[in-house]
Structure formats: structure tokens, C-alpha cells
Amino acid sequence: MIVDSPYAAGLRRIPVRRRTATIGGSRVRWWDYGDPHADRTLVLVHGFRGDHHGLEPVVAQLDGVRILAPDLPGFGASGPLPVRHDVDGYAQWLRAFVAHLDLAEPPVVLGHSFGSIVVAAAVAGGLEASAVVLVNPIAAPALEGPRAVLTKAAIAYYRLAALLPRGMGYALLRNRAIVRVMSVSMAKTRDRGLRRFIHGQHDRYFSVFHDRDMLLEAFRASVEHDVSDFADGIDVPVLLVAAERDDITPVEAQHRLAAQLADSRLRVIDGVGHLIHYETPGAAAGYIRAFLAGLDARTARGDAA
């Protein structure tokens, strides 16, 4: 189902260039939005089973910055990694990706959901970033979330997909009814048009992955780690954009994560769940703009950014 994006007009105002290169052993596609000479560059890392399209509603609200949005290896238009698709593999790849960009200044690195874990691991492991933004961060083990039963059901689903013969396993992983159940469970908006758009996005992009093995590796990584595992190694400013009704990480865990980070600020958006990037991208972008302005003010004062 293809549904027109309510954010299309804003996105059309932003120039975009498509890039391709082999990085970290993966043939990677990424999208380069905005002014290539902007003072600030953001690198975006999407969540599990998504691709760069999921963060485009946020991109549409961020003028005046350069934004680089790759498809993670194995998802979307990017080829798989030559190593395991676990947190270490993705973190190593992200460090290689940023190094390949050869930017004049360290970027701000943004991660959504599973991308928040990848970004946290990469920065704790030495990725040079001027700051970090985590949207719907996975701040605690998924099995301890508000709807842990759904996580356990997902684990059983992926285990079954691994055990089935290849064709049946792929059919289960790409089953449109199961994808729709997932989409319905995460969407909190009562706007019917926006819900149709969200379901259409998941229909189009949620099943675009390279193969079953890499998907199962990435899934295990998404439930076996969280940002708090790496928080002590992050010493740059961090913005956490969390959701009041997130089914994966409760707000209380977000406050604990904020306290664990050396330099953080937490913003919570009311009435939304794990789909901030689809349901309230304007609010998220507003917090990001304010955060970037604060970084600029710190730089002007001579503080460490």
C-alpha cells in the first residue's frame, strides 16, 4: 500500500544527493540532504528492519544542516556486512562510514531505536562525534519493557523463522499480516490518515533485508543490548528524545539513562510511542534544533562541545 507522505512538501524543499561506496566490506547506499557546506552535519542511523526512509519525516523539518542518512548494511539498498550483524559489527561499520565521509568537523550522530544502540556503541568505542541524539532510545533491556510479552513473542517468531525451511522462513519473516500487527501495536496516533501512512511505510520497507541469517543476527543484537551498556563510555553532549507511551522502554528507564550519561538532556514527547519519527517528527526536530543551537552557543563561549 503506497500512501502519500504528510511530510512530502517539506522534504521536497531539501535538496538530496544519492551516494554509493564500499565501506567496511559492505556496498552502502546513503542519502545526502541539505547544504553540503552547512556548519553542522548530522549522520542518521535508522532502526531495526527499517531503512533511511523512516527518518525522512524528521529530515523534512531540519533546515540549515547537512544530513547524511545511510541504509544500514543488510537493510534497504545496502549490502550485508562480511562479519556478524551484531552491535560490534554495526558499530565498527559506523566508525568506518564516518571516517569515509572525511568531514571537516566531527558530526552530530543520531540513532533511532536499534540505531540508538549502534550509535552508543560506536561512540563509546571511539567514533569521533561532536554530540549524540538518540530518538526512542533503547534505554533498558527489551525484556523489561512495558510490553515485555510482545518482545518474548517476537523472539519466538524469529526463532521459528530460523528453524523453518528457507522458503517458509522467508515467508514468515515477510508475512504482511504479521507486519501489520506490529505496525498497529506501535502506532498511537488517532489520525486515520497518519496511521495509513505509517502502515504503508512498514508495508513497503519493513521486509527489505538482505537475507534471513543477517536479519536474525541483527534481531538478537537488538534485544540483547541497550544504550545503558555503553553510556559510561560516552563523554560528548547527548540529547535523548523519548516517548511517554513507548512500549519498549518506559520513561523511568530514560531518566535512569540520562543520569548515567556524563552530559545529557532528556525531552519526553507526550501521547506518542515508539514511532516518534513518524507521528511527531516536528516536535523531535524542534528539540534537535534547540540542542544544536545550544552546541553552537557553547562553541561560541569556548566551552567543549
C-alpha positions in Angstrom: 0.0 0.0 0.0 1.5 3.3 -1.1 0.2 6.3 0.8 1.2 9.9 0.2 3.5 11.2 2.9 2.1 14.1 5.0 5.7 15.3 5.2 6.4 15.2 1.4 6.2 19.0 0.8 8.8 19.7 3.5 11.1 17.0 2.1 10.8 18.4 -1.5 12.3 21.7 -0.3 15.5 20.0 0.7 18.0 19.0 -2.0 19.2 15.4 -1.9 22.1 13.5 -3.5 22.4 9.7 -3.6 25.8 8.2 -2.8 27.3 4.7 -3.0 30.6 3.2 -1.8 32.0 0.1 -0.4 32.6 0.7 3.3 33.6 -1.8 5.9 33.1 -4.6 3.4 29.5 -3.6 2.6 28.3 -1.9 -0.6 26.5 1.0 1.1 23.9 3.5 -0.2 23.3 6.8 1.6 21.4 10.0 1.0 23.0 13.4 1.4 20.4 16.0 2.3 20.7 19.8 2.5 23.5 22.2 2.1 26.9 20.3 1.7 28.6 23.4 3.1 26.4 23.8 6.2 28.1 24.4 9.5 26.6 21.3 11.1 26.4 17.8 9.7 24.1 15.1 11.1 24.6 11.4 10.5 21.4 9.4 10.9 21.2 5.7 11.9 17.8 4.1 11.5 16.2 1.3 13.5 15.9 -2.5 13.1 14.2 -3.6 9.8 13.9 -0.1 8.6 15.9 2.0 6.2 16.6 5.7 5.7 13.0 6.4 4.6 11.8 6.1 8.2 13.8 9.2 9.3 12.8 11.3 6.3 9.9 13.0 8.2 12.5 14.3 10.7 14.8 15.3 7.8 11.9 17.3 6.3 11.8 19.5 9.4 15.5 20.2 9.7 16.6 23.1 7.5 20.1 24.6 7.6 22.0 21.4 8.3 23.6 18.8 6.2 22.1 15.3 6.9 23.7 12.0 5.8 21.4 9.0 6.1 22.7 5.6 5.1 20.8 2.3 4.9 22.4 0.1 7.5 24.3 -2.9 6.0 21.9 -5.7 5.1 18.8 -3.4 5.1 17.3 -1.3 2.3 19.6 -0.7 -0.6 22.9 -1.6 1.3 24.6 -4.9 1.1 25.4 -7.1 4.1 28.5 -7.0 6.3 31.3 -9.5 5.9 31.2 -10.0 9.7 28.3 -10.8 12.1 25.4 -8.3 12.1 25.7 -7.7 15.8 26.3 -4.5 17.8 30.1 -4.7 17.4 29.8 -5.3 13.7 27.5 -2.4 13.1 29.5 -0.1 15.5 32.7 -0.9 13.6 30.9 -0.2 10.3 29.6 3.1 11.6 33.0 4.3 12.6 34.3 3.3 9.1 31.4 5.1 7.5 32.0 8.4 9.3 35.8 8.1 8.5 34.9 7.6 4.8 32.9 10.8 4.8 36.1 12.8 5.6 34.2 15.6 7.2 35.9 18.8 8.2 34.4 18.6 11.7 33.0 15.7 13.7 29.3 15.2 13.0 26.4 15.0 15.3 25.3 11.4 15.2 21.6 10.5 15.6 20.3 7.0 16.2 16.7 5.8 16.4 15.6 2.7 18.3 18.1 -0.1 17.4 20.2 2.7 15.8 20.5 4.3 19.3 22.3 1.2 20.5 24.6 1.2 17.4 25.4 4.9 17.8 26.1 4.5 21.6 28.4 1.5 21.0 30.2 3.3 18.1 30.8 6.5 20.2 31.9 4.5 23.3 34.2 2.6 21.0 36.0 5.7 19.6 33.8 7.2 17.0 34.6 10.9 17.0 31.3 12.8 17.2 30.6 16.4 18.4 27.4 15.3 20.0 24.8 12.5 20.0 21.0 12.5 19.5 19.0 9.4 20.5 15.4 9.2 19.4 13.2 6.5 21.1 16.5 5.2 22.7 16.5 1.6 23.9 17.4 2.6 27.5 16.9 -0.8 29.2 16.7 -4.4 28.2 13.7 -5.0 25.9 12.5 -7.9 28.0 11.9 -5.5 30.9 9.8 -3.0 28.9 6.2 -2.1 29.4 5.1 -4.9 27.0 7.8 -7.5 27.5 5.3 -10.1 26.5 5.4 -8.8 22.9 9.2 -8.9 23.0 9.0 -12.6 24.0 6.6 -13.2 21.3 8.9 -11.6 18.8 11.8 -13.7 20.0 9.7 -16.8 19.4 8.7 -15.5 16.0 12.3 -15.1 14.9 13.4 -18.4 16.4 10.6 -20.1 14.4 11.7 -18.3 11.2 15.2 -19.6 11.8 14.1 -23.2 12.3 11.8 -23.4 9.3 13.0 -24.4 5.8 14.4 -21.5 3.9 11.3 -20.7 1.8 8.9 -21.0 4.7 11.2 -19.0 6.9 11.3 -16.1 4.5 7.5 -16.3 4.0 7.1 -15.9 7.8 9.5 -13.0 8.1 7.8 -11.1 5.3 4.2 -12.1 6.2 2.2 -8.9 5.6 -0.4 -9.7 8.3 2.4 -10.0 11.0 4.0 -6.8 9.8 0.6 -5.1 10.1 0.0 -6.4 13.6 3.4 -4.9 14.6 2.6 -1.6 12.9 -0.8 -1.4 14.6 0.6 -2.2 18.0 3.2 0.6 17.8 1.1 3.4 16.3 -0.5 5.6 18.9 -2.0 8.4 16.8 -5.7 8.5 16.2 -5.3 10.4 12.9 -6.5 7.9 10.4 -4.5 9.4 7.5 -1.3 9.3 9.5 -2.0 5.7 10.6 -2.5 4.7 6.9 0.8 6.4 6.1 2.6 4.6 8.9 1.2 1.2 7.9 2.1 1.9 4.3 5.7 2.7 5.2 6.0 -0.6 7.1 4.4 -2.5 4.2 7.0 -1.0 1.8 10.2 -1.0 3.8 10.0 -3.4 6.8 10.7 -6.5 4.8 13.6 -5.2 2.6 16.5 -7.0 4.1 19.3 -9.0 2.5 18.8 -12.5 3.9 17.4 -14.4 6.8 20.7 -15.1 8.6 21.7 -11.4 8.9 18.2 -10.4 10.0 18.3 -12.9 12.8 21.7 -11.8 13.9 20.5 -8.2 13.9 17.4 -9.1 15.9 19.4 -10.9 18.6 21.6 -7.8 18.9 18.5 -5.6 19.2 17.2 -7.5 22.3 20.5 -8.4 23.9 21.8 -4.9 24.3 20.7 -1.4 25.2 22.2 2.1 25.3 23.0 1.8 29.1 25.5 -0.9 28.2 27.7 1.8 26.6 26.6 5.0 28.4 29.7 5.2 30.7 31.9 5.5 27.5 30.1 8.5 26.0 31.6 11.8 27.1 30.0 14.2 24.5 26.7 16.0 24.9 23.7 13.7 24.4 20.1 14.6 23.6 17.5 11.9 24.5 14.1 12.3 22.7 11.9 9.8 24.4 8.2 9.0 24.2 5.6 8.9 27.0 3.9 5.8 25.7 6.9 3.8 24.3 6.1 0.1 24.6 9.8 -0.9 24.5 11.4 1.4 27.1 9.5 3.1 29.9 10.1 6.7 30.7 11.6 5.8 34.1 14.4 3.9 32.3 15.0 7.0 30.1 15.5 9.1 33.3 18.0 6.5 34.6 19.9 6.5 31.3 20.0 10.4 31.4 21.5 10.2 34.9 24.1 7.7 33.7 25.4 9.8 30.9 28.1 12.4 31.6 26.3 15.3 29.7 22.7 14.7 28.8 19.3 16.4 28.5 16.1 14.4 28.2 13.0 15.5 26.4 9.8 13.5 26.6 7.0 13.8 24.0 3.5 13.1 25.4 1.0 10.9 23.7 3.4 9.1 21.4 5.0 5.7 21.4 8.0 4.1 19.6 7.2 5.9 16.3 8.3 9.5 17.2 9.9 9.7 13.7 6.5 9.1 12.1 4.0 10.6 14.5 5.7 13.7 16.0 8.8 14.4 13.8 8.1 18.2 14.2 8.4 18.0 17.9 11.6 15.9 17.7 13.1 18.3 15.1 12.3 21.2 17.4 14.2 19.6 20.2 17.1 18.8 17.9 17.3 22.4 16.6 17.4 23.7 20.2 20.1 21.2 21.0 22.2 22.2 18.1 21.7 25.9 18.9 23.0 25.1 22.4 26.1 23.4 21.0 26.7 26.5 18.9 26.4 28.7 21.9 28.8 26.5 23.8 31.3 26.7 21.0 31.0 30.5 20.8 31.7 30.7 24.6 34.7 28.4 24.1 33.2 25.5 26.0 33.9 21.9 25.0 31.1 20.9 22.5 
